[in-house]
């Protein structure tokens, strides 16, 4: 925007200067030419009275003296009625013959301007006094004046651009500040607010942006509280379920049920904590993807063993920091592994691999040997699913997006489904954390 304003001012100022200076430059050239021509006419007219009053020798001396040696002097030649010439020699031209008829004229030539003054009253006819103005004399002082005009134009153009730059900055600086606040809001900094400044229109936009940020913050707070309340309502049936499990006779089955209840209880606690977490606190803080994946695979391995599933793991031995929290990554992995158990028959093997990403971060691949995805399925769209609510993969997609990555679906080597979760490295200031 600033460049466009400067370009507009530069073009406008240049047009104004051109409209003013071009005619002025032509006028300067015309005035210089007229000044030199009038001076030549005056010298020729000053010599004219001597043509019929003095003898030829005196007239020749007078003509040569008036011609002089100064570059500003003009050569004078007198063409007498009998064809002789006095003064500085010069060729006779058709213009001289025309002047003999009694007409004083000025003739343009390639090398200058010829001034002819007719002198009548002689017994033998009219004489002609010739003066010649060279091109240099016609343009005397023009170059210096044009240089002054060009310097003045450059100074005026520079001043206009300087003033335009100051004015453009007063307009663009508040707009750039608004853009910075909008980017901060987009990155999750809900505390970002714009300082109203600049023109009234820009101040109005800043106030509207602040109102929008306040409204977004209010809506998020209300939504988090509602989710927390709904999650808290699960406490009653969960407590009843725990009491029912504890009333069962001691057995391995009771132990597994108790463990499942504890897992469900932990999940509800995590939902409440996440719902009450302010804004997007912790997003991009960083965690070790290898450690989190190893933990979640170990957790699901118990259920896999009960269902007769073979689990193949390939987790990097070194830490792989990624731009997401440990809880968010665990939820995303639980969603992917839960889909394997929910949508493949018992006994179906699956594999989990975690490797370093070339650009930093990690790549997590969950693949199974099940029937795979049916043709035309688009489970990555929120709410779209072959079975269930359609939110499982959406959780993974959102986690990957917040971590600067993405989710891709494919076909495993055994013909089943394969989900590739790409996670970017932690942002500046983030540090890996372990669960």
DOVOMAR-224444 format. One record per residue (C-alpha): y negated, z, x negated; residue in three letters. Coordinates in Angstrom, 3 decimals. Layout:
N
        yy        zz        xx  residu
         Y         Z         X     ALA
...
This chain:
435
        yy        zz        xx  residu
     0.000     0.000     0.000     UNK
    -2.403     0.885    -2.796     UNK
    -1.772    -2.436    -4.522     UNK
    -2.362    -4.331    -1.304     UNK
    -5.658    -2.544    -0.724     UNK
    -6.757    -3.264    -4.291     UNK
    -5.712    -6.900    -3.929     UNK
    -7.646    -7.181    -0.660     UNK
   -10.791    -5.702    -2.218     UNK
   -10.426    -7.913    -5.297     UNK
   -10.088   -11.074    -3.212     UNK
   -12.945   -10.140    -0.889     UNK
   -15.271    -9.188    -3.741     UNK
   -14.374   -12.356    -5.647     UNK
   -15.182   -14.522    -2.639     UNK
   -18.528   -12.780    -2.134     UNK
   -19.396   -13.089    -5.819     UNK
   -18.367   -16.742    -5.844     UNK
   -20.459   -17.454    -2.739     UNK
   -23.453   -15.842    -4.432     UNK
   -23.043   -16.801    -8.098     UNK
   -21.922   -20.440    -7.810     UNK
   -25.104   -21.569    -5.997     UNK
   -27.128   -19.367    -8.364     UNK
   -25.499   -21.031   -11.384     UNK
   -26.268   -24.482    -9.959     UNK
   -29.851   -23.383    -9.292     UNK
   -30.195   -22.180   -12.890     UNK
   -29.006   -25.564   -14.155     UNK
   -31.397   -27.390   -11.819     UNK
   -34.348   -25.221   -12.820     UNK
   -33.638   -25.713   -16.530     UNK
   -33.417   -29.479   -16.049     UNK
   -36.623   -29.615   -14.007     UNK
   -38.425   -27.421   -16.534     UNK
   -37.553   -29.744   -19.413     UNK
   -38.407   -32.870   -17.400     UNK
   -41.791   -31.487   -16.331     UNK
   -42.595   -30.615   -19.931     UNK
   -41.790   -34.180   -20.991     UNK
   -43.948   -35.567   -18.172     UNK
   -46.873   -33.385   -19.208     UNK
   -46.650   -34.601   -22.813     UNK
   -46.471   -38.236   -21.687     UNK
   -49.379   -37.753   -19.334     UNK
   -51.337   -36.010   -22.102     UNK
   -50.964   -39.089   -24.304     UNK
   -51.761   -41.575   -21.493     UNK
   -55.608   -41.230   -21.632     UNK
   -55.590   -42.262   -25.289     UNK
   -53.855   -45.579   -24.642     UNK
   -57.014   -47.430   -23.521     UNK
   -59.570   -45.381   -25.493     UNK
   -58.435   -45.394   -29.142     UNK
   -57.188   -47.998   -31.532     UNK
   -53.520   -48.538   -32.240     UNK
   -53.456   -46.597   -35.496     UNK
   -55.023   -43.544   -33.948     UNK
   -52.691   -43.846   -30.948     UNK
   -49.667   -44.067   -33.250     UNK
   -50.756   -40.978   -35.176     UNK
   -51.349   -39.054   -31.964     UNK
   -47.950   -40.063   -30.538     UNK
   -46.103   -39.021   -33.687     UNK
   -47.964   -35.707   -33.860     UNK
   -47.156   -34.883   -30.251     UNK
   -43.472   -35.795   -30.854     UNK
   -43.291   -33.308   -33.760     UNK
   -40.131   -32.068   -35.467     UNK
   -39.377   -29.110   -33.156     UNK
   -36.167   -29.518   -31.087     UNK
   -38.190   -28.508   -28.053     UNK
   -40.606   -31.448   -28.564     UNK
   -39.952   -34.766   -26.879     UNK
   -40.111   -38.157   -28.696     UNK
   -43.047   -40.258   -27.457     UNK
   -43.233   -44.033   -27.549     UNK
   -46.013   -46.265   -26.194     UNK
   -45.068   -49.778   -25.072     UNK
   -48.273   -51.850   -25.215     UNK
   -48.948   -54.727   -22.849     UNK
   -48.533   -57.291   -25.657     UNK
   -45.001   -56.062   -26.413     UNK
   -45.822   -53.933   -29.482     UNK
   -44.838   -50.254   -29.688     UNK
   -46.537   -47.284   -31.321     UNK
   -45.196   -43.794   -31.929     UNK
   -41.507   -43.219   -32.471     UNK
   -39.477   -46.419   -32.151     UNK
   -37.365   -46.796   -29.013     UNK
   -35.574   -49.737   -27.372     UNK
   -37.146   -51.399   -24.391     UNK
   -35.025   -51.125   -21.266     UNK
   -35.137   -52.564   -17.753     UNK
   -36.691   -49.287   -16.683     UNK
   -39.632   -49.924   -19.075     UNK
   -40.173   -53.345   -17.552     UNK
   -40.134   -51.766   -14.112     UNK
   -42.725   -49.198   -15.197     UNK
   -45.020   -51.999   -16.398     UNK
   -45.554   -52.882   -12.752     UNK
   -47.468   -49.634   -12.399     UNK
   -44.692   -47.255   -11.277     UNK
   -44.119   -44.007   -13.150     UNK
   -40.372   -43.255   -12.965     UNK
   -37.644   -40.999   -14.359     UNK
   -34.294   -42.573   -15.219     UNK
   -30.978   -40.776   -15.808     UNK
   -28.983   -41.908   -18.819     UNK
   -25.648   -40.913   -20.320     UNK
   -27.311   -39.049   -23.181     UNK
   -30.279   -37.587   -21.315     UNK
   -33.238   -38.400   -19.094     UNK
   -35.937   -41.061   -19.743     UNK
   -39.477   -40.320   -18.474     UNK
   -41.777   -43.363   -18.108     UNK
   -45.488   -43.026   -17.262     UNK
   -47.376   -46.223   -16.388     UNK
   -50.946   -46.538   -17.799     UNK
   -53.116   -49.156   -16.148     UNK
   -56.696   -50.248   -16.661     UNK
   -56.182   -52.283   -19.832     UNK
   -57.492   -55.791   -20.219     UNK
   -54.094   -57.165   -21.124     UNK
   -52.137   -55.282   -18.417     UNK
   -50.332   -51.948   -18.031     UNK
   -48.902   -49.933   -20.889     UNK
   -45.965   -47.526   -20.607     UNK
   -45.697   -44.105   -22.249     UNK
   -42.052   -43.180   -22.751     UNK
   -40.691   -39.652   -23.293     UNK
   -37.008   -38.781   -23.619     UNK
   -35.244   -35.490   -22.714     UNK
   -31.831   -34.907   -24.327     UNK
   -28.884   -33.216   -22.609     UNK
   -29.340   -30.146   -24.812     UNK
   -32.948   -29.861   -23.682     UNK
   -31.929   -30.300   -20.042     UNK
   -29.456   -27.392   -20.409     UNK
   -31.542   -25.186   -22.667     UNK
   -30.832   -21.494   -21.819     UNK
   -28.271   -22.338   -19.144     UNK
   -25.230   -21.086   -21.103     UNK
   -26.871   -17.739   -21.865     UNK
   -27.866   -17.282   -18.217     UNK
   -24.385   -18.192   -17.036     UNK
   -22.914   -15.641   -19.476     UNK
   -25.186   -12.958   -18.029     UNK
   -24.122   -13.910   -14.501     UNK
   -20.432   -13.810   -15.484     UNK
   -20.848   -10.377   -17.092     UNK
   -22.646    -9.138   -13.993     UNK
   -19.820   -10.484   -11.799     UNK
   -17.195    -8.753   -13.970     UNK
   -19.086    -5.456   -13.794     UNK
   -19.480    -5.700   -10.022     UNK
   -15.799    -6.590    -9.591     UNK
   -14.746    -3.680   -11.812     UNK
   -16.960    -1.240    -9.886     UNK
   -15.600    -2.467    -6.560     UNK
   -12.001    -2.060    -7.775     UNK
   -12.776     1.428    -9.092     UNK
   -14.256     2.491    -5.755     UNK
   -11.381     0.808    -3.895     UNK
    -8.827     2.628    -6.073     UNK
   -10.439     5.978    -5.266     UNK
   -10.510     5.186    -1.562     UNK
    -6.954     3.825    -1.591     UNK
    -5.741     6.977    -3.304     UNK
    -7.385     9.126    -0.644     UNK
    -5.375     7.159     1.933     UNK
    -2.051     6.662     0.157     UNK
    -1.702    10.134    -1.403     UNK
    -1.309    11.883     1.992     UNK
     1.107     9.155     3.116     UNK
     3.208     9.613    -0.029     UNK
     3.191    13.370     0.590     UNK
     4.437    12.745     4.145     UNK
     7.215    10.506     2.801     UNK
     8.229    13.225     0.328     UNK
     8.424    15.813     3.110     UNK
    10.460    13.409     5.256     UNK
    12.914    12.858     2.378     UNK
    13.227    16.620     1.852     UNK
    13.965    17.080     5.541     UNK
    16.541    14.313     5.331     UNK
    18.182    16.076     2.373     UNK
    18.524    19.244     4.425     UNK
    15.460    21.219     3.329     UNK
    14.428    22.337     6.818     UNK
    11.691    24.552     5.355     UNK
     9.754    21.491     4.148     UNK
     6.376    21.095     5.860     UNK
     3.554    18.608     5.424     UNK
     0.029    19.720     4.514     UNK
    -2.336    17.820     6.875     UNK
    -4.883    15.811     4.916     UNK
    -6.436    12.396     4.515     UNK
    -7.709    10.242     7.398     UNK
    -7.422    11.576    10.969     UNK
    -4.481     9.269    11.731     UNK
    -2.521    10.558     8.720     UNK
    -3.302    14.172     9.663     UNK
    -2.002    13.460    13.150     UNK
     1.263    12.105    11.711     UNK
     1.596    15.175     9.461     UNK
     1.158    17.513    12.413     UNK
     3.717    15.546    14.444     UNK
     6.185    15.669    11.535     UNK
     5.767    19.432    11.264     UNK
     6.365    19.817    15.004     UNK
     9.484    17.669    14.697     UNK
    10.774    19.800    11.803     UNK
    10.145    22.978    13.808     UNK
    11.984    21.532    16.785     UNK
    14.940    20.446    14.655     UNK
    15.119    23.912    13.130     UNK
    15.068    25.513    16.572     UNK
    17.787    23.198    17.880     UNK
    20.009    23.854    14.867     UNK
    19.576    27.605    15.220     UNK
    20.425    27.424    18.914     UNK
    23.463    25.236    18.226     UNK
    24.748    27.522    15.472     UNK
    24.375    30.562    17.684     UNK
    26.187    28.830    20.527     UNK
    29.064    27.803    18.272     UNK
    29.223    31.326    16.856     UNK
    29.317    32.790    20.360     UNK
    32.045    30.387    21.456     UNK
    34.069    31.193    18.361     UNK
    33.591    34.901    18.946     UNK
    35.029    34.476    22.451     UNK
    38.293    33.504    20.802     UNK
    38.602    37.049    19.529     UNK
    40.029    38.367    22.814     UNK
    42.976    35.949    23.163     UNK
    43.524    36.134    19.402     UNK
    43.757    39.929    19.569     UNK
    46.208    39.670    22.454     UNK
    48.275    37.176    20.448     UNK
    48.315    39.479    17.423     UNK
    49.442    42.413    19.567     UNK
    52.164    40.249    21.097     UNK
    53.447    39.250    17.654     UNK
    53.416    42.844    16.433     UNK
    55.506    43.870    19.450     UNK
    58.303    41.489    18.434     UNK
    61.310    42.819    16.553     UNK
    61.035    42.588    12.792     UNK
    62.357    39.242    11.599     UNK
    61.483    36.254     9.461     UNK
    60.189    34.466    12.541     UNK
    57.868    37.389    13.303     UNK
    56.570    37.229     9.737     UNK
    55.791    33.531    10.039     UNK
    54.066    34.084    13.386     UNK
    52.015    36.948    11.949     UNK
    51.013    34.759     9.008     UNK
    49.955    32.003    11.409     UNK
    47.898    34.460    13.436     UNK
    46.210    35.696    10.276     UNK
    45.448    32.099     9.306     UNK
    43.984    31.451    12.746     UNK
    41.933    34.631    12.474     UNK
    40.607    33.542     9.086     UNK
    39.721    30.159    10.535     UNK
    37.763    31.752    13.367     UNK
    35.933    33.938    10.843     UNK
    35.107    30.901     8.788     UNK
    33.758    29.054    11.850     UNK
    31.527    32.014    12.700     UNK
    30.246    32.248     9.121     UNK
    29.588    28.527     8.936     UNK
    27.845    28.549    12.315     UNK
    25.564    31.386    11.274     UNK
    24.839    29.905     7.851     UNK
    21.156    28.983     7.673     UNK
    20.531    25.242     7.698     UNK
    22.601    23.400     5.165     UNK
    22.778    26.279     2.745     UNK
    25.327    25.716     0.040     UNK
    25.606    21.958     0.551     UNK
    25.823    20.341    -2.849     UNK
    26.094    23.683    -4.670     UNK
    29.325    22.530    -6.294     UNK
    32.965    23.606    -6.408     UNK
    36.110    22.783    -8.355     UNK
    37.981    20.173    -6.329     UNK
    41.163    20.579    -8.379     UNK
    41.379    24.324    -7.708     UNK
    40.634    24.002    -3.983     UNK
    43.169    21.192    -3.521     UNK
    45.865    23.118    -5.401     UNK
    45.270    26.130    -3.163     UNK
    45.402    24.172     0.100     UNK
    48.525    22.231    -0.936     UNK
    50.223    25.530    -1.780     UNK
    49.270    26.866     1.656     UNK
    50.665    23.837     3.506     UNK
    53.768    23.697     1.320     UNK
    55.302    26.625     3.241     UNK
    55.102    24.717     6.523     UNK
    56.328    21.568     4.784     UNK
    59.373    23.437     3.559     UNK
    60.134    24.645     7.100     UNK
    59.982    21.051     8.388     UNK
    61.990    19.611     5.530     UNK
    59.101    17.600     4.039     UNK
    58.931    16.728     0.370     UNK
    55.503    17.377    -1.142     UNK
    54.442    15.496    -4.266     UNK
    51.309    16.775    -6.010     UNK
    49.317    15.311    -8.864     UNK
    46.319    17.560    -9.436     UNK
    44.155    17.268   -12.536     UNK
    44.574    20.151   -14.960     UNK
    40.850    20.284   -15.814     UNK
    38.117    21.385   -13.390     UNK
    36.586    18.602   -11.301     UNK
    33.177    19.786   -10.024     UNK
    32.050    18.117    -6.797     UNK
    28.907    18.387    -4.638     UNK
    30.284    20.469    -1.781     UNK
    31.180    24.061    -1.116     UNK
    34.722    25.396    -1.442     UNK
    34.892    26.211     2.278     UNK
    33.737    22.725     3.341     UNK
    36.228    21.031     1.036     UNK
    39.036    23.318     2.240     UNK
    38.268    22.452     5.875     UNK
    38.287    18.744     5.072     UNK
    41.625    18.991     3.231     UNK
    43.113    21.061     6.062     UNK
    42.045    18.316     8.486     UNK
    43.739    15.604     6.403     UNK
    46.935    17.574     5.802     UNK
    47.006    18.725     9.407     UNK
    46.966    15.079    10.505     UNK
    50.064    14.448     8.387     UNK
    51.972    17.216    10.159     UNK
    50.610    16.262    13.582     UNK
    51.179    12.495    13.481     UNK
    54.355    12.044    11.410     UNK
    57.916    13.082    12.262     UNK
    59.422    16.194    10.681     UNK
    60.988    15.486     7.303     UNK
    58.377    12.815     6.429     UNK
    57.372    13.187     2.766     UNK
    53.708    13.171     1.740     UNK
    51.769    13.264    -1.512     UNK
    48.431    14.691    -2.620     UNK
    46.669    13.578    -5.790     UNK
    43.355    14.651    -7.283     UNK
    41.820    12.726   -10.166     UNK
    38.423    12.416   -11.813     UNK
    35.950     9.853   -10.473     UNK
    34.470     7.415   -12.982     UNK
    30.889     8.207   -11.947     UNK
    31.528    11.949   -11.818     UNK
    33.104    14.019    -9.078     UNK
    36.658    13.593    -7.828     UNK
    38.925    11.330    -5.778     UNK
    41.410    13.026    -3.442     UNK
    44.236    10.903    -1.993     UNK
    46.522    12.081     0.822     UNK
    49.377     9.643     1.517     UNK
    52.486     9.925     3.690     UNK
    55.649     7.917     4.356     UNK
    55.119     7.886     8.120     UNK
    54.637     4.959    10.506     UNK
    51.021     4.423     9.366     UNK
    48.040     3.433    11.469     UNK
    48.496     1.004    14.364     UNK
    46.611    -2.331    14.177     UNK
    43.004    -2.138    15.381     UNK
    42.754     1.650    15.134     UNK
    39.359     3.052    14.066     UNK
    39.944     6.791    13.657     UNK
    36.986     7.170    11.297     UNK
    34.658     6.936    14.278     UNK
    33.826    10.337    15.717     UNK
    35.910    10.990    18.830     UNK
    38.171     7.991    18.192     UNK
    41.759     8.952    17.510     UNK
    45.303     7.878    18.165     UNK
    46.082    11.422    19.261     UNK
    44.065    14.643    19.487     UNK
    40.292    15.130    19.670     UNK
    39.332    12.591    17.032     UNK
    37.352    15.157    15.002     UNK
    39.782    15.698    12.116     UNK
    38.861    12.676    10.060     UNK
    35.217    13.017    11.133     UNK
    35.112    16.393     9.366     UNK
    36.340    14.735     6.168     UNK
    33.839    11.876     6.597     UNK
    30.912    14.268     6.972     UNK
    32.025    16.377     4.022     UNK
    32.308    13.284     1.831     UNK
    28.931    11.945     2.991     UNK
    27.163    15.221     2.176     UNK
    28.832    15.169    -1.249     UNK
    27.615    11.643    -1.990     UNK
    30.987     9.961    -1.345     UNK
    32.973     8.394     1.466     UNK
    36.388     8.178     3.121     UNK
    38.627     5.099     3.076     UNK
    41.821     4.427     5.012     UNK
    44.664     2.402     3.615     UNK
    48.412     1.919     3.403     UNK
    50.513     4.058     1.096     UNK
    53.131     2.635    -1.253     UNK
    55.811     3.605     1.284     UNK
    54.007     1.844     4.153     UNK
    52.525     4.981     5.690     UNK
    48.924     6.076     6.066     UNK
    46.739     6.805     3.088     UNK
    43.351     8.553     3.175     UNK
    41.109     8.457     0.088     UNK
    38.380    11.094    -0.039     UNK
    35.682    10.368    -2.638     UNK
    33.336    13.194    -3.656     UNK
    30.277    12.929    -5.879     UNK
    29.313    15.325    -8.696     UNK
    27.143    18.393    -8.025     UNK
    23.425    17.811    -7.766     UNK
    20.979    19.225   -10.294     UNK
    21.102    22.983   -10.252     UNK
    24.601    23.096    -8.721     UNK
    27.529    24.754   -10.459     UNK
    31.233    24.663    -9.692     UNK
    32.566    27.647    -7.764     UNK
    36.124    28.701    -7.200     UNK
    37.497    30.097    -3.964     UNK
